[in-house]
Amino acid sequence: MRKDIFSLAWPVFVGQLAVMINGVIDTVMAGRLSAVDMAGIGIGVSIYITVYIGLMGTLLGLSPIVAQHYGAGRHDEIGASFRQALWLALLLSVLGCGALAWTGPWLALSSPPPEVAELVRAYLWAVAAGLPPALLFRAFYALNTAISRPRVVMYINLAGVALKVPLNALFMYGWADAGIPALGGAGCGVASSVIAWLSMTLAWIWLVRDHSYAPYGLLRAGRPERERMIELLRLGVPIGAAYTVEITSFTFMALFLARLGAVASASHQVAANLTGICYMGGLALASATSTLVAQSIGAGDPERARRYGLTGLGLALGLALATAAVLLAARLPIAHAYTSDLGVVQASLPLIAMVAVFHLFDSMQTQFGFILRAYKIATLPMVVYVFAMWGVGLTGGWWLTFAGAADGPLGGLHGSRSGALGFWVAGTIGLVAATAGLGLLTLRRWRLGR
């Protein structure tokens, strides 16, 4: 079973790491421009990810649906569900583009300095242009993961990351001879949108030219179908909401921390970006485990589904412990790799140490959440996320960072003394609660034996 999980997990890991590297490239290249560019990109990325992740999560309801159809050999049902996901992606694109283009509320929440606000506004307009193809590509991702073909997505994502640095440089620094102006940090957003359109185009070409997709009837003409759309939304909306709860914890951290200045924002961005990279390993294992669990359920073998789930949990725990050890041992070189600003480096060091603990529980709650998703259980996990991430993590982080007294018992975590650390401590406690809650839900489901 370990071999089965690894064979699916490593292409997912490479492909998702390629996507995450795009964010690292943006952070590093913006950091080389100025602290203002780095802070602006940090806030802009947080806002974009908030919108994108919630919408993308809704589309990922397709994965367990298709995986169960695949395990049961219902090939026609796979194509029918995929086509509904494409319609849903188009609808969600309209909502998402509107949310990104309406920059006023986002900037009102963060109250950044005028020069940072201008950069955030330009960045959000740029990435809004790439949201429709990004969501369509996510439907393609969900399909290929569910039918055990993650390498296809990996190849396209690797092509995208290969273009990221030259496209960033082109739009950040401009090319006078070609009439392309220098956009500074906002050029990262333009490059991301160009890559999104290219990725969607490659995915469409792959579907047309690869005849192994033919049995599923993916490209047949069709209209939105009420029953299939309801099935997709019933599972996808809670998944998207859970993603939104989790990611907004980071988003509102970034928005609130903007009030403490560019150094606090930049150091938080380093920690958040690093967390995202570490998360890719656990996410890959969770995705592979969830696919195999769902396929086993579709095939009518609940015991095999349970064994795949337990194997995935064990693999994820081992990887998370190893990752945490590396983070603790290499805090200083990691910080220097992100920025040359010594103030940001010093502010990042305690955050990176906290990321090591944060990651351990983040990985485990991800495994439980994906296993539950394979059983088409999404609403109760969403409730757990709301309590753990917003109730404990975000609210607790605000209290530690802003509400408490700087000279009180927990004054060492006040923002005036520790920057973003209070938010990260509270966020870790929230993940402990999420891991416990989702773990109990998973054990309850396995005890049912179906």
Solvent accessible surface area in square Angstrom, and as a share of the most:
residue,aa,sasa,rsa
1,M,68,0.30
2,R,157,0.57
3,K,168,0.71
4,D,59,0.31
5,I,0,0.00
6,F,100,0.42
7,S,54,0.35
8,L,18,0.09
9,A,4,0.03
10,W,110,0.39
11,P,1,0.00
12,V,6,0.04
13,F,72,0.30
14,V,44,0.25
15,G,2,0.02
16,Q,14,0.06
17,L,44,0.22
18,A,2,0.01
19,V,60,0.34
20,M,43,0.19
21,I,63,0.32
22,N,28,0.14
23,G,21,0.20
24,V,28,0.16
25,I,23,0.12
26,D,6,0.03
27,T,2,0.01
28,V,37,0.21
29,M,30,0.13
30,A,0,0.00
31,G,13,0.12
32,R,126,0.46
33,L,63,0.31
34,S,44,0.28
35,A,37,0.29
36,V,53,0.30
37,D,24,0.12
38,M,4,0.02
39,A,3,0.02
40,G,0,0.00
41,I,2,0.01
42,G,5,0.05
43,I,3,0.01
44,G,0,0.00
45,V,28,0.16
46,S,15,0.09
47,I,0,0.00
48,Y,34,0.13
49,I,48,0.25
50,T,12,0.07
51,V,16,0.09
52,Y,27,0.10
53,I,27,0.14
54,G,9,0.09
55,L,27,0.13
56,M,13,0.06
57,G,0,0.00
58,T,12,0.07
59,L,0,0.00
60,L,11,0.05
61,G,0,0.00
62,L,0,0.00
63,S,21,0.14
64,P,4,0.02
65,I,3,0.02
66,V,0,0.00
67,A,1,0.01
68,Q,22,0.10
69,H,19,0.09
70,Y,73,0.28
71,G,25,0.24
72,A,42,0.32
73,G,48,0.46
74,R,105,0.38
75,H,74,0.33
76,D,89,0.46
77,E,51,0.23
78,I,0,0.00
79,G,0,0.00
80,A,8,0.06
81,S,6,0.04
82,F,2,0.01
83,R,34,0.12
84,Q,3,0.01
85,A,0,0.00
86,L,39,0.20
87,W,102,0.36
88,L,3,0.01
89,A,0,0.00
90,L,85,0.42
91,L,107,0.53
92,L,15,0.08
93,S,6,0.04
94,V,108,0.62
95,L,107,0.53
96,G,1,0.01
97,C,36,0.22
98,G,42,0.41
99,A,37,0.28
100,L,0,0.00
101,A,32,0.25
102,W,180,0.63
103,T,10,0.06
104,G,42,0.40
105,P,52,0.33
106,W,39,0.14
107,L,17,0.08
108,A,73,0.56
109,L,65,0.32
110,S,0,0.00
111,S,72,0.46
112,P,17,0.11
113,P,60,0.37
114,P,112,0.71
115,E,89,0.40
116,V,5,0.03
117,A,14,0.11
118,E,119,0.53
119,L,20,0.10
120,V,0,0.00
121,R,101,0.37
122,A,46,0.36
123,Y,7,0.03
124,L,0,0.00
125,W,151,0.53
126,A,16,0.13
127,V,4,0.03
128,A,9,0.07
129,A,60,0.47
130,G,3,0.03
131,L,0,0.00
132,P,31,0.19
133,P,0,0.00
134,A,16,0.13
135,L,0,0.00
136,L,34,0.17
137,F,17,0.07
138,R,17,0.06
139,A,0,0.00
140,F,4,0.02
141,Y,16,0.06
142,A,0,0.00
143,L,0,0.00
144,N,0,0.00
145,T,10,0.06
146,A,0,0.00
147,I,4,0.02
148,S,39,0.25
149,R,68,0.25
150,P,9,0.05
151,R,118,0.43
152,V,5,0.03
153,V,6,0.03
154,M,10,0.05
155,Y,103,0.39
156,I,4,0.02
157,N,14,0.07
158,L,71,0.35
159,A,42,0.33
160,G,6,0.06
161,V,27,0.16
162,A,73,0.56
163,L,74,0.37
164,K,1,0.00
165,V,75,0.43
166,P,74,0.47
167,L,29,0.15
168,N,0,0.00
169,A,37,0.28
170,L,46,0.23
171,F,31,0.13
172,M,4,0.02
173,Y,117,0.45
174,G,22,0.21
175,W,138,0.49
176,A,96,0.75
177,D,137,0.71
178,A,55,0.42
179,G,62,0.60
180,I,41,0.21
181,P,87,0.54
182,A,69,0.54
183,L,71,0.36
184,G,22,0.21
185,G,0,0.00
186,A,6,0.05
187,G,0,0.00
188,C,0,0.00
189,G,0,0.00
190,V,38,0.22
191,A,0,0.00
192,S,36,0.24
193,S,9,0.06
194,V,52,0.30
195,I,14,0.07
196,A,15,0.11
197,W,115,0.40
198,L,80,0.40
199,S,12,0.08
200,M,45,0.20
201,T,66,0.38
202,L,76,0.38
203,A,4,0.03
204,W,134,0.47
205,I,79,0.40
206,W,75,0.26
207,L,13,0.06
208,V,79,0.46
209,R,178,0.65
210,D,33,0.17
211,H,153,0.68
212,S,61,0.39
213,Y,6,0.02
214,A,70,0.54
215,P,72,0.45
216,Y,21,0.08
217,G,9,0.09
218,L,6,0.03
219,L,74,0.37
220,R,133,0.49
221,A,109,0.85
222,G,36,0.35
223,R,198,0.72
224,P,76,0.48
225,E,70,0.31
226,R,187,0.68
227,E,139,0.62
228,R,61,0.22
229,M,32,0.14
230,I,60,0.30
231,E,51,0.23
232,L,4,0.02
233,L,61,0.30
234,R,166,0.61
235,L,10,0.05
236,G,0,0.00
237,V,77,0.44
238,P,12,0.08
239,I,8,0.04
240,G,3,0.03
241,A,31,0.24
242,A,11,0.08
243,Y,27,0.10
244,T,40,0.23
245,V,6,0.03
246,E,25,0.11
247,I,34,0.17
248,T,8,0.05
249,S,4,0.03
250,F,28,0.12
251,T,0,0.00
252,F,48,0.20
253,M,7,0.03
254,A,4,0.03
255,L,0,0.00
256,F,33,0.14
257,L,0,0.00
258,A,8,0.06
259,R,121,0.44
260,L,62,0.31
261,G,31,0.30
262,A,36,0.28
263,V,66,0.38
264,A,9,0.07
265,S,9,0.06
266,A,0,0.00
267,S,1,0.01
268,H,3,0.01
269,Q,10,0.05
270,V,0,0.00
271,A,0,0.00
272,A,23,0.18
273,N,11,0.06
274,L,13,0.07
275,T,5,0.03
276,G,13,0.13
277,I,46,0.23
278,C,18,0.11
279,Y,36,0.14
280,M,12,0.05
281,G,9,0.09
282,G,2,0.02
283,L,15,0.08
284,A,2,0.01
285,L,8,0.04
286,A,1,0.01
287,S,6,0.04
288,A,1,0.01
289,T,2,0.01
290,S,11,0.07
291,T,7,0.04
292,L,19,0.09
293,V,0,0.00
294,A,1,0.00
295,Q,22,0.10
296,S,1,0.01
297,I,42,0.21
298,G,18,0.17
299,A,55,0.43
300,G,61,0.58
301,D,50,0.26
302,P,55,0.35
303,E,81,0.36
304,R,80,0.29
305,A,0,0.00
306,R,79,0.29
307,R,103,0.38
308,Y,18,0.07
309,G,0,0.00
310,L,80,0.40
311,T,29,0.17
312,G,1,0.01
313,L,19,0.09
314,G,47,0.45
315,L,29,0.14
316,A,0,0.00
317,L,78,0.39
318,G,42,0.41
319,L,75,0.37
320,A,0,0.00
321,L,95,0.47
322,A,57,0.44
323,T,29,0.17
324,A,14,0.11
325,A,60,0.46
326,V,93,0.53
327,L,5,0.03
328,L,82,0.41
329,A,92,0.72
330,A,27,0.21
331,R,92,0.33
332,L,86,0.43
333,P,82,0.52
334,I,31,0.15
335,A,0,0.00
336,H,80,0.36
337,A,65,0.50
338,Y,12,0.04
339,T,3,0.02
340,S,82,0.53
341,D,56,0.29
342,L,125,0.62
343,G,37,0.36
344,V,1,0.00
345,V,1,0.00
346,Q,115,0.51
347,A,34,0.26
348,S,0,0.00
349,L,38,0.19
350,P,59,0.37
351,L,2,0.01
352,I,0,0.00
353,A,29,0.22
354,M,39,0.17
355,V,0,0.00
356,A,1,0.01
357,V,67,0.39
358,F,3,0.01
359,H,4,0.02
360,L,40,0.20
361,F,56,0.23
362,D,6,0.03
363,S,3,0.02
364,M,24,0.11
365,Q,1,0.00
366,T,4,0.02
367,Q,2,0.01
368,F,30,0.13
369,G,10,0.10
370,F,18,0.08
371,I,1,0.01
372,L,1,0.00
373,R,26,0.09
374,A,0,0.00
375,Y,23,0.09
376,K,80,0.34
377,I,45,0.23
378,A,10,0.08
379,T,78,0.45
380,L,90,0.45
381,P,7,0.04
382,M,47,0.21
383,V,81,0.47
384,V,28,0.16
385,Y,17,0.07
386,V,59,0.34
387,F,131,0.54
388,A,0,0.00
389,M,4,0.02
390,W,93,0.33
391,G,40,0.39
392,V,38,0.22
393,G,5,0.05
394,L,26,0.13
395,T,84,0.49
396,G,22,0.21
397,G,0,0.00
398,W,92,0.32
399,W,131,0.46
400,L,20,0.10
401,T,0,0.00
402,F,50,0.21
403,A,60,0.47
404,G,20,0.19
405,A,62,0.48
406,A,39,0.30
407,D,131,0.68
408,G,28,0.27
409,P,144,0.91
410,L,93,0.46
411,G,1,0.01
412,G,42,0.40
413,L,33,0.16
414,H,31,0.14
415,G,7,0.07
416,S,80,0.51
417,R,154,0.56
418,S,28,0.18
419,G,17,0.17
420,A,1,0.01
421,L,32,0.16
422,G,0,0.00
423,F,1,0.00
424,W,0,0.00
425,V,32,0.19
426,A,4,0.03
427,G,3,0.03
428,T,8,0.05
429,I,97,0.49
430,G,0,0.00
431,L,0,0.00
432,V,63,0.36
433,A,31,0.24
434,A,0,0.00
435,T,22,0.13
436,A,58,0.45
437,G,19,0.19
438,L,0,0.00
439,G,8,0.08
440,L,123,0.61
441,L,32,0.16
442,T,1,0.00
443,L,78,0.39
444,R,146,0.53
445,R,42,0.15
446,W,28,0.10
447,R,199,0.72
448,L,83,0.41
449,G,49,0.48
450,R,177,0.65
